[in-house]
Amino acid sequence: MNIQTRPDMLTTQDEYPTRLPGEERLSRRKDPVLWSEWSDDAPIAKAEAEHYAENGYLVRRDLFDADELKMLTETADLLREGGGDVPDADLIREPDSDAVRTVFRLDQHSEAFRRLACDHRLAGVAEFLLGDRVYLHQSRLNYKPGFAGKEFYWHSDFETWHAEDGMPRMRAVSASVLLTPNGPHNGPLLLVPGSQGVFISCAGETPKDNHETSLKEQKVGVPQPGTIDRLARDAGGIASAEGDTGTVIFFECNTLHGSNGNITPDPRANAFFVYNAMSNAVTAPFAASAPRPDFLANRETPEAIRPISGRLVD
């Protein structure tokens, strides 16, 4: 693996100021998008690596067998319905109902999902994309129930992780494993290709305990409509990351993304694993008075994942 860490990248200097007074500001990113040079032993094809570097995301299909997917979907259903003794602190419900929107610390509440987080098909690819050993910054099950699933507004994950968690650099990637079909009608992940190259410094200070409202409806740290329009036009449109159960979507931490609400009978469920480079462990928040709770950002001493090969079930 070609690790591209440089000494200046290990400092805690604020290279991406945000939540400042005045107007929103745009600047070019200071970090690579793809941190490894492709070679024949890479876990993805050269064309896939190039697509990720250019567009900020990658969709991979047909990685799991039917019995592996059956085990994962049944486990997800159990967790969402109250099984596994998930504490209320790790559950986020829809703004207007008691329907579960998110189960956090997914890897801690389920051995099956912990094994998935360490699987070479996810963690091994994350190591390649980030050019480093990786650890879990966050894990969660996102559920968008039929008829009631609310939208996730446009945002860059890195802007929040930098401002409120203290993530220094753009050296993290999310892996979304689809646990139901994600089609054009039930709120699939939407992305702005190429937006990973632009850092959007959002205006306005971070309110105290902002996470208590932002997890249901994010209003702070989101781009202005004109900025979204401009970046989408520059990209030639918006990409919709759709796929059958088992599809995996990797998207770079600064890629602008969101999703529509779900007014159809078909629920949408996805498992998310946020991989951060070991060299990019969080520090003090850059634009908040206090860090977000541990269920949102792993603030313990990072433990590098050892990617595991083989099937999820015997």
C-alpha positions as CSV (number, residue, x, y, z in Angstrom):
1,M,0.0,0.0,0.0
2,N,1.3,3.4,-0.9
3,I,0.8,5.6,2.2
4,Q,1.1,9.3,1.3
5,T,1.2,10.8,4.8
6,R,3.3,13.9,5.0
7,P,4.5,15.5,8.3
8,D,2.5,18.6,7.7
9,M,-0.7,16.5,7.5
10,L,-0.3,15.4,11.1
11,T,-0.7,18.8,12.6
12,T,-3.9,20.1,14.1
13,Q,-3.8,23.4,12.3
14,D,-7.2,24.4,10.9
15,E,-6.8,24.0,7.2
16,Y,-10.6,24.2,6.5
17,P,-12.1,27.1,8.5
18,T,-15.9,27.0,8.6
19,R,-18.9,28.2,10.6
20,L,-17.5,31.8,10.3
21,P,-19.3,35.2,10.4
22,G,-20.3,36.6,7.0
23,E,-21.0,34.8,3.8
24,E,-20.4,31.2,2.7
25,R,-17.0,30.7,1.2
26,L,-15.7,28.1,-1.3
27,S,-12.1,26.9,-1.6
28,R,-10.2,24.1,-3.3
29,R,-9.4,21.1,-1.1
30,K,-5.9,20.7,0.1
31,D,-5.8,16.9,0.3
32,P,-5.8,14.1,-2.3
33,V,-9.1,12.4,-3.1
34,L,-7.5,9.0,-3.8
35,W,-4.5,8.5,-1.4
36,S,-3.0,5.3,-3.1
37,E,-1.5,4.7,-6.5
38,W,-3.4,2.0,-8.3
39,S,-1.5,-1.3,-9.0
40,D,-2.5,-4.8,-10.1
41,D,-2.9,-5.9,-6.5
42,A,-5.4,-3.2,-5.6
43,P,-8.8,-4.3,-4.3
44,I,-10.6,-2.4,-7.0
45,A,-10.2,-2.1,-10.8
46,K,-8.2,0.8,-12.2
47,A,-11.3,2.3,-13.8
48,E,-13.0,2.2,-10.5
49,A,-10.2,4.0,-8.8
50,E,-10.2,6.7,-11.5
51,H,-14.0,7.1,-11.2
52,Y,-13.7,7.6,-7.4
53,A,-10.9,10.1,-7.8
54,E,-12.8,12.1,-10.4
55,N,-16.4,11.9,-9.0
56,G,-15.9,11.3,-5.3
57,Y,-17.9,8.1,-5.1
58,L,-17.9,4.5,-6.3
59,V,-20.7,2.0,-6.6
60,R,-19.8,-1.7,-6.4
61,R,-22.3,-4.5,-7.0
62,D,-22.6,-8.3,-6.5
63,L,-20.2,-8.6,-3.6
64,F,-22.3,-10.8,-1.3
65,D,-24.0,-14.1,-1.6
66,A,-27.8,-14.5,-0.9
67,D,-27.3,-16.1,2.5
68,E,-25.0,-13.3,3.6
69,L,-27.6,-10.7,2.6
70,K,-30.4,-12.7,4.3
71,M,-28.4,-12.7,7.6
72,L,-27.7,-8.9,7.4
73,T,-31.3,-7.9,6.5
74,E,-32.8,-10.0,9.2
75,T,-30.3,-8.6,11.8
76,A,-31.1,-5.0,10.6
77,D,-34.9,-5.7,11.0
78,L,-34.3,-7.1,14.5
79,L,-32.3,-4.0,15.6
80,R,-34.8,-1.6,14.2
81,E,-37.7,-3.3,15.9
82,G,-36.1,-3.1,19.3
83,G,-34.1,-6.3,19.4
84,G,-30.5,-6.3,20.6
85,D,-31.3,-4.1,23.5
86,V,-30.3,-0.9,21.7
87,P,-30.4,2.0,24.2
88,D,-32.6,5.0,23.5
89,A,-29.5,7.2,23.4
90,D,-28.4,5.4,20.2
91,L,-31.7,5.7,18.4
92,I,-32.9,8.7,16.4
93,R,-36.6,8.8,15.4
94,E,-38.4,10.6,12.6
95,P,-39.2,14.3,13.5
96,D,-43.0,13.7,13.4
97,S,-43.3,10.1,14.6
98,D,-41.8,7.3,16.7
99,A,-40.5,5.5,13.6
100,V,-36.8,4.7,13.9
101,R,-34.6,6.8,11.6
102,T,-31.1,5.8,12.7
103,V,-29.5,3.2,14.9
104,F,-26.0,4.4,15.9
105,R,-23.0,2.3,17.0
106,L,-24.2,-0.4,14.8
107,D,-20.9,-2.3,15.1
108,Q,-21.3,-2.4,18.9
109,H,-24.9,-3.6,18.9
110,S,-24.4,-6.4,16.4
111,E,-21.6,-9.0,16.0
112,A,-22.9,-9.5,12.4
113,F,-22.4,-5.8,11.5
114,R,-19.1,-5.7,13.4
115,R,-17.9,-8.5,11.1
116,L,-19.2,-6.7,8.1
117,A,-17.3,-3.5,9.1
118,C,-14.1,-5.5,9.2
119,D,-14.7,-7.3,5.9
120,H,-12.1,-6.9,3.3
121,R,-14.8,-6.0,0.8
122,L,-15.3,-2.8,2.8
123,A,-12.3,-2.2,5.1
124,G,-9.8,-3.4,2.5
125,V,-11.2,-1.0,-0.1
126,A,-11.2,1.8,2.5
127,E,-7.5,1.2,3.3
128,F,-6.7,1.5,-0.4
129,L,-8.8,4.7,-0.9
130,L,-7.2,6.3,2.1
131,G,-3.7,5.0,1.8
132,D,-3.5,4.1,5.5
133,R,-4.8,1.7,8.1
134,V,-8.3,2.6,9.1
135,Y,-10.6,2.7,12.1
136,L,-14.4,3.3,12.5
137,H,-15.2,6.9,13.1
138,Q,-18.9,6.1,13.1
139,S,-21.4,3.4,12.3
140,R,-25.1,3.5,11.9
141,L,-28.2,1.9,10.3
142,N,-30.2,4.4,8.4
143,Y,-33.8,3.5,7.8
144,K,-36.3,5.4,5.7
145,P,-39.7,3.9,6.4
146,G,-42.4,3.7,3.7
147,F,-44.7,6.7,3.6
148,A,-42.9,8.5,6.5
149,G,-39.2,8.6,5.6
150,K,-37.9,12.2,5.7
151,E,-35.3,13.7,3.4
152,F,-31.6,14.3,4.3
153,Y,-30.7,17.7,3.0
154,W,-27.5,18.4,1.0
155,H,-24.3,18.5,3.0
156,S,-20.7,17.5,3.2
157,D,-20.0,15.0,6.0
158,F,-16.5,16.4,6.4
159,E,-17.7,19.9,7.1
160,T,-19.6,18.6,10.1
161,W,-16.9,16.1,11.2
162,H,-14.3,18.9,11.0
163,A,-16.4,21.5,12.7
164,E,-18.0,19.5,15.4
165,D,-15.8,16.3,15.8
166,G,-12.4,17.7,15.2
167,M,-11.5,15.6,12.1
168,P,-8.3,17.4,10.8
169,R,-8.1,16.5,7.1
170,M,-10.2,15.0,4.3
171,R,-9.0,11.4,4.7
172,A,-12.2,9.5,5.5
173,V,-14.7,7.6,3.4
174,S,-18.2,6.2,4.0
175,A,-19.3,2.8,2.9
176,S,-23.1,2.4,2.5
177,V,-24.3,-1.2,2.2
178,L,-27.8,-1.3,0.8
179,L,-30.0,-3.6,2.9
180,T,-33.1,-3.1,0.7
181,P,-33.3,-2.1,-3.0
182,N,-32.7,1.6,-3.4
183,G,-34.5,2.8,-6.5
184,P,-35.4,6.2,-7.9
185,H,-38.7,6.3,-5.9
186,N,-37.7,5.5,-2.3
187,G,-35.0,8.1,-1.5
188,P,-31.7,6.8,-2.8
189,L,-28.4,8.5,-2.1
190,L,-27.9,11.5,-4.3
191,L,-24.5,12.9,-5.0
192,V,-22.9,15.9,-6.8
193,P,-20.0,14.4,-8.8
194,G,-16.8,16.4,-8.5
195,S,-18.0,18.3,-5.4
196,Q,-15.4,16.5,-3.3
197,G,-12.8,19.0,-4.8
198,V,-14.5,22.1,-3.2
199,F,-14.7,22.8,0.5
200,I,-17.8,24.8,1.4
201,S,-17.1,27.0,4.4
202,C,-20.6,27.5,5.8
203,A,-21.7,30.7,7.5
204,G,-23.0,30.9,11.1
205,E,-21.8,29.6,14.5
206,T,-22.5,26.1,15.8
207,P,-25.3,26.2,18.4
208,K,-24.8,24.3,21.6
209,D,-25.8,20.7,21.4
210,N,-26.5,21.2,17.7
211,H,-26.5,17.4,17.1
212,E,-29.8,17.1,19.0
213,T,-31.7,18.8,16.2
214,S,-29.3,18.3,13.2
215,L,-29.7,14.5,13.3
216,K,-33.4,15.0,12.5
217,E,-33.2,18.1,10.3
218,Q,-29.8,19.7,9.6
219,K,-29.9,23.5,9.3
220,V,-26.4,24.5,10.3
221,G,-23.4,23.5,8.2
222,V,-25.4,23.2,5.0
223,P,-24.6,24.9,1.7
224,Q,-26.7,27.6,0.2
225,P,-29.1,26.6,-2.6
226,G,-27.1,28.7,-5.1
227,T,-23.9,26.9,-4.3
228,I,-25.6,23.5,-4.8
229,D,-27.1,24.7,-8.1
230,R,-23.7,25.9,-9.3
231,L,-21.8,22.7,-8.3
232,A,-24.5,20.5,-9.8
233,R,-24.4,22.4,-13.1
234,D,-20.6,22.2,-13.2
235,A,-21.0,18.4,-12.7
236,G,-23.5,18.1,-15.5
237,G,-26.2,16.9,-13.2
238,I,-26.8,14.9,-10.0
239,A,-25.9,11.2,-9.7
240,S,-28.4,8.8,-8.1
241,A,-26.7,5.9,-6.4
242,E,-29.3,3.1,-6.9
243,G,-28.9,-0.6,-6.6
244,D,-30.2,-3.9,-5.4
245,T,-29.7,-5.3,-1.8
246,G,-26.0,-5.8,-1.2
247,T,-24.8,-3.0,-3.4
248,V,-22.0,-1.0,-1.7
249,I,-21.5,2.7,-2.2
250,F,-18.2,4.3,-1.2
251,F,-18.3,8.1,-1.1
252,E,-15.6,10.5,-0.1
253,C,-16.0,12.5,3.1
254,N,-16.3,15.9,1.3
255,T,-18.7,14.8,-1.5
256,L,-21.9,16.8,-1.4
257,H,-24.8,14.4,-1.0
258,G,-28.4,14.1,0.3
259,S,-31.6,12.1,-0.3
260,N,-35.2,12.7,-1.0
261,G,-38.1,11.7,1.3
262,N,-39.8,8.4,0.9
263,I,-43.6,8.6,0.3
264,T,-43.8,5.1,-1.3
265,P,-44.8,1.8,0.4
266,D,-41.2,0.5,-0.1
267,P,-38.8,1.1,2.9
268,R,-35.2,1.9,2.4
269,A,-32.5,0.6,4.8
270,N,-28.7,1.1,4.6
271,A,-25.8,0.3,6.9
272,F,-23.2,3.0,7.0
273,F,-19.6,2.6,8.1
274,V,-17.3,5.7,8.3
275,Y,-13.7,4.7,7.9
276,N,-11.1,7.3,9.0
277,A,-7.3,7.1,8.4
278,M,-5.3,6.2,11.6
279,S,-3.2,9.3,10.8
280,N,-6.3,11.5,10.8
281,A,-7.7,10.8,14.3
282,V,-10.0,13.4,15.7
283,T,-8.8,16.3,17.9
284,A,-10.7,19.1,19.6
285,P,-13.6,20.5,17.4
286,F,-12.6,23.3,15.0
287,A,-15.9,25.1,15.2
288,A,-17.9,24.0,18.2
289,S,-17.6,24.6,21.9
290,A,-17.6,20.9,22.7
291,P,-17.3,17.7,20.7
292,R,-20.4,15.6,19.8
293,P,-21.2,12.5,21.9
294,D,-19.2,9.3,21.4
295,F,-22.0,7.6,19.5
296,L,-21.5,10.1,16.7
297,A,-17.7,10.2,16.7
298,N,-15.3,7.7,18.0
299,R,-13.1,9.7,20.4
300,E,-11.3,6.7,22.0
301,T,-7.7,5.8,21.1
302,P,-8.2,4.5,17.5
303,E,-7.9,0.8,17.0
304,A,-6.9,-0.2,13.5
305,I,-9.2,-2.7,11.7
306,R,-7.6,-5.8,10.4
307,P,-9.5,-6.6,7.2
308,I,-11.0,-10.1,7.2
309,S,-11.4,-12.1,4.0
310,G,-14.0,-14.8,3.5
311,R,-17.8,-15.1,3.8
312,L,-19.8,-13.5,6.5
313,V,-21.6,-16.8,7.3
314,D,-20.2,-20.4,7.4
